Amino acid sequence: MNIPLNPDSKDPIWTLFGKVIKLIDSRSFQQELARNKLQSIERYQTMLKIVLLASYFNLEVSHVYSEVKNREKLRKFLNINNPLTLKQIREVYSRKNEQKYLELALKTLNKLEFKKIRGLKTILLDSTAIIIDLKFNGKYISKQTCLDKDYKRGFSTSKGHYAGFQMTIAVEHETLRPLAILIYPGSPNDAKIFDKMMYELKRRRLLRKGQLVIADKGFYSACNYLTGINKYKIVPLVFPRKKPTLEVLKDKIINPLDYFNYKNKSGTIYQELRNRLFELLPKWENLRRTRWKIEKVFEFLKENLGLGHIHAYTKRSVYKKAYLNVLLLGILISNGKNEIKEIYAMQNFT
């Protein structure tokens, strides 16, 4: 349903989005656009305001454009002095590849002021399906049908079979700040993505020795415990699919060869990580509430920001929309929405 967009300074919903506009118009955001070689900065700012406003109210970009074109009050609220045509907006949106939008989103969120946490931060890891808006009239989607497409056939325990992509996100537990995003066609096994996500976090210098990483049962694999401890020196608390025998896991999770080098004084960290992991594993059910936060993040992305069903069919368009939606969510969280009860209260604000 297309609703009229009439900004009201007394409405907290519009006040919150006004902070998004303030960030887009800020000097630091303009510098980030320039670093990512998104030239014609004013045009990119105008495009982002309209696209993010469409996601904020879960509307079509064409409807938001018509509202901006016909309402002077809305143009003033968005601080748009030189309006673009709808064709120009789409051209600017599709000008650069999706990697530029990923770097823009994560680096912008990295500079925002979130709730300050001392010590090592706990990282939450989870995946969700991105379903594209295709109508198959009840027909079976075969792998052969998707061979020449960017999207693939996937399966989700909550959605069943679908055509689309799978997004994996790592967020800070305390602040819910998105740290890294990986998107793959179809629905690859989460256990195979764990190592790639840890590498991405390490590449961005967001992974610290001794850090606790919590993931759900989909990432369960004895190899992931071994990879987390030996390769990345973290505590990989992956919820087990079945109650594991600690003795069996202890036999599988062995220390690397440099642990036995008497010159390697830091080798004791492997034993410390191992001990902490086996201390937490029997109590993993007590941490369900901790991991539940990221589920609400996905729920808000899908139900309120339009990421549940995407009306896009190419890799570039789907990835860009997902990255910008995560950017929008991060901005909303940084402006006081970092408590899970507040995010839950925003679920029906449209």
C-alpha positions in Angstrom: 0.0 0.0 0.0 1.4 3.4 -1.1 1.0 6.0 1.7 1.4 9.7 1.4 4.7 11.0 2.8 4.0 14.1 4.9 7.0 14.8 7.3 6.1 16.0 10.8 8.8 17.3 13.1 6.8 16.1 16.2 6.5 12.5 14.9 9.3 10.4 16.4 9.3 8.2 13.2 10.2 11.2 11.0 12.5 12.6 13.7 14.5 9.4 13.6 14.8 9.4 9.8 15.8 13.1 10.1 19.0 11.8 11.8 19.6 9.6 8.8 19.4 12.6 6.5 21.7 14.5 8.8 24.3 11.8 8.5 24.0 11.6 4.7 24.6 15.4 4.6 27.6 15.3 7.0 31.1 16.0 5.9 32.4 12.6 7.0 29.8 10.8 4.9 30.8 12.9 1.9 34.4 12.0 2.4 33.4 8.3 2.6 31.6 8.6 -0.7 34.8 10.2 -2.2 37.0 7.4 -0.8 34.9 4.8 -2.5 35.1 6.7 -5.8 31.3 7.4 -5.8 31.7 10.6 -7.7 29.0 13.3 -8.2 28.6 13.3 -4.5 25.4 15.5 -4.5 23.7 13.1 -6.9 24.6 10.1 -4.7 23.3 11.8 -1.6 20.0 12.6 -3.3 19.7 9.0 -4.6 20.5 7.5 -1.1 18.0 9.7 0.6 15.2 8.5 -1.7 16.3 4.9 -1.7 16.7 4.7 2.1 13.3 6.5 2.6 11.7 3.9 0.4 13.2 1.1 2.5 12.4 3.0 5.8 8.6 2.9 4.9 8.8 -0.2 2.8 7.6 1.6 -0.3 8.5 1.5 -4.0 11.2 3.9 -5.1 9.0 5.2 -7.9 6.3 6.2 -5.4 8.8 7.9 -3.1 10.1 9.8 -6.1 6.6 11.0 -7.1 6.0 12.2 -3.5 9.3 14.1 -3.4 8.5 15.6 -6.8 5.1 16.8 -5.7 5.7 17.8 -2.1 7.9 20.8 -1.4 7.7 20.2 2.3 9.2 16.7 1.8 12.0 18.1 -0.4 12.8 20.6 2.3 12.9 17.8 4.9 15.2 15.7 2.8 17.3 18.8 2.0 17.1 18.2 -1.8 17.9 21.3 -3.7 18.4 19.8 -7.2 15.9 17.0 -7.7 16.9 14.2 -10.1 14.5 12.4 -12.5 13.6 8.8 -11.8 15.8 7.7 -14.7 18.7 9.6 -13.2 18.2 8.1 -9.8 18.2 4.6 -11.2 21.3 5.4 -13.3 23.2 6.7 -10.3 22.1 3.7 -8.3 23.4 1.2 -10.9 26.6 3.1 -11.8 29.0 1.3 -9.4 29.4 -2.3 -8.5 28.0 -3.7 -5.2 31.4 -3.9 -3.5 31.4 -0.1 -3.3 28.1 -0.1 -1.4 29.4 -2.8 1.0 32.5 -0.7 1.9 30.4 2.4 2.2 28.0 0.7 4.6 30.5 -1.0 6.8 33.0 1.9 7.0 30.2 4.4 7.7 28.9 2.2 10.5 32.4 1.7 11.9 32.6 5.5 12.5 29.3 5.9 14.2 29.0 6.3 17.9 27.6 3.1 19.4 27.3 2.2 23.1 30.9 1.9 24.3 31.9 -1.6 25.6 35.1 -2.3 27.5 37.1 -5.4 26.9 36.5 -8.1 24.3 33.2 -7.9 22.5 31.0 -10.9 21.9 30.2 -11.5 18.2 26.9 -13.0 17.1 26.7 -14.9 13.8 23.7 -16.0 11.8 22.3 -16.4 8.3 18.9 -15.7 6.7 17.3 -16.2 3.3 16.8 -13.4 0.8 13.9 -14.4 -1.3 13.4 -12.7 -4.6 9.8 -11.9 -5.7 9.3 -14.5 -8.4 6.0 -16.3 -9.2 6.5 -19.9 -10.3 2.7 -20.8 -10.1 3.5 -23.7 -7.8 6.0 -25.3 -10.2 9.1 -27.0 -8.9 12.3 -24.9 -9.1 15.1 -27.2 -10.4 18.8 -26.5 -10.2 18.9 -26.6 -14.0 16.4 -23.8 -14.2 18.8 -21.5 -12.3 22.0 -22.4 -14.1 22.1 -19.2 -16.2 20.7 -17.0 -13.4 22.4 -15.0 -10.6 20.0 -16.5 -8.1 19.9 -20.2 -7.1 17.5 -22.6 -5.6 17.7 -22.7 -1.8 16.0 -24.2 1.2 15.1 -22.6 4.5 13.6 -24.4 7.5 11.1 -21.5 8.0 10.4 -20.7 4.3 10.9 -24.0 2.6 12.2 -24.1 -1.0 12.8 -20.7 -2.5 14.8 -18.9 -5.3 17.2 -16.2 -4.1 20.2 -15.7 -1.9 21.5 -16.2 1.6 22.9 -13.4 3.7 25.3 -14.0 6.7 25.8 -11.2 9.1 28.2 -10.8 12.1 27.1 -8.2 14.7 28.3 -7.1 18.1 26.2 -8.6 20.9 26.1 -5.5 23.1 25.5 -2.8 20.5 24.1 -4.8 17.5 26.5 -3.0 15.2 26.9 -4.9 11.9 30.6 -5.9 11.5 30.6 -8.0 8.3 28.2 -9.2 5.6 28.5 -12.2 3.2 25.9 -13.0 0.5 25.8 -16.1 -1.6 23.4 -17.4 -4.2 21.0 -20.2 -3.0 21.5 -21.6 0.5 25.1 -22.9 1.0 25.8 -24.8 4.2 26.5 -22.4 7.1 29.2 -24.7 8.3 31.2 -23.9 5.2 30.8 -20.2 5.6 32.2 -20.0 9.1 35.8 -19.9 8.1 35.1 -17.3 5.4 33.3 -15.0 7.9 36.1 -15.3 10.4 38.6 -14.4 7.7 36.5 -11.4 6.7 36.4 -10.2 10.3 40.1 -10.7 10.7 40.8 -8.9 7.4 38.8 -5.9 8.8 40.7 -6.1 12.1 37.6 -6.8 14.1 38.7 -10.2 15.5 40.7 -10.3 18.7 42.5 -13.1 20.6 40.2 -14.8 23.1 37.0 -13.3 21.6 33.8 -15.2 22.0 31.9 -15.9 18.8 28.4 -17.4 19.2 26.7 -19.1 16.2 23.6 -21.3 15.9 23.3 -25.0 15.0 23.7 -24.4 11.3 27.4 -23.6 11.7 28.0 -26.8 13.7 31.1 -28.7 12.7 34.0 -30.2 14.7 36.3 -28.6 12.1 34.9 -25.1 12.9 35.8 -25.5 16.6 39.3 -26.5 15.5 39.5 -23.6 13.0 38.3 -21.0 15.5 40.8 -22.0 18.2 43.9 -22.9 16.1 43.6 -20.5 13.2 41.9 -17.4 14.6 42.6 -17.9 18.4 39.0 -17.3 19.4 36.3 -19.2 21.4 34.0 -20.5 18.7 30.8 -21.3 20.6 28.7 -23.0 17.9 25.5 -24.5 19.3 25.6 -28.3 18.7 22.9 -30.0 16.7 22.9 -32.9 19.1 24.4 -33.1 22.6 28.1 -33.7 21.9 30.2 -36.0 23.9 32.9 -33.8 25.3 35.5 -36.6 25.3 35.0 -37.1 21.6 35.3 -33.4 20.9 38.4 -33.1 23.0 40.0 -35.8 20.9 39.2 -34.0 17.7 40.2 -30.5 18.9 44.0 -30.8 19.1 46.6 -28.1 19.4 48.7 -27.1 16.4 52.3 -28.0 16.2 53.6 -24.6 17.4 52.0 -25.3 20.7 54.7 -27.9 21.4 57.5 -25.5 20.6 59.1 -24.5 23.9 60.3 -21.2 22.4 56.6 -20.2 21.7 55.6 -18.6 25.0 52.2 -17.6 23.6 51.3 -21.2 22.9 49.4 -21.5 26.2 46.6 -19.5 24.6 45.4 -22.6 22.8 44.9 -24.5 26.0 43.1 -21.5 27.6 40.7 -21.2 24.6 40.1 -25.0 24.7 39.3 -24.9 28.4 36.9 -22.0 28.0 35.2 -23.7 25.1 34.6 -26.9 27.0 33.5 -24.9 30.0 30.8 -23.1 27.9 29.7 -26.0 25.7 27.7 -27.9 28.4 25.9 -24.6 29.2 25.1 -23.6 25.6 21.3 -23.7 26.2 21.7 -20.9 28.7 23.1 -18.6 25.9 20.0 -18.9 23.6 18.7 -15.6 25.0 22.1 -14.0 24.0 21.9 -15.2 20.5 18.2 -14.3 20.2 19.2 -10.6 19.6 20.4 -11.3 16.0 17.1 -13.0 15.2 15.2 -9.8 16.0 17.7 -7.9 13.8 16.8 -10.2 10.9 13.1 -9.9 11.7 13.3 -6.1 11.6 15.2 -6.2 8.3 12.6 -8.4 6.7 9.3 -7.1 8.0 10.1 -3.3 8.2 12.8 -2.6 5.7 11.5 -4.8 2.9 14.3 -7.5 2.9 11.8 -10.4 3.2 10.9 -10.4 -0.5 13.0 -8.4 -2.9 11.7 -7.2 -6.3 15.1 -7.7 -7.9 16.6 -10.5 -9.9 20.3 -9.7 -10.5 23.2 -10.2 -8.2 24.1 -6.5 -8.2 20.7 -5.2 -7.5 20.0 -7.7 -4.6 23.4 -7.1 -3.0 23.1 -3.3 -3.2 19.6 -3.3 -1.6 20.8 -5.7 1.2 23.9 -3.6 2.0 21.9 -0.3 2.0 19.3 -1.8 4.3 22.0 -3.0 6.7 23.4 0.6 6.6 20.0 2.0 7.4 19.5 -0.4 10.3 22.9 0.4 11.7 22.2 4.2 11.6 18.8 3.6 13.4 20.5 1.5 16.1 23.3 4.0 16.7 20.7 6.7 17.3 19.4 5.1 20.5 17.9 1.9 19.1 20.6 -0.4 20.5 18.3 -2.1 23.1 16.5 -5.1 21.9 13.2 -4.1 23.5 13.3 -0.8 21.5 14.0 -2.6 18.2 11.1 -4.9 19.0 8.9 -1.8 19.7 9.7 -0.4 16.3 8.3 -3.5 14.6 4.9 -1.9 13.8 5.9 1.7 13.4 4.9 2.0 9.7 
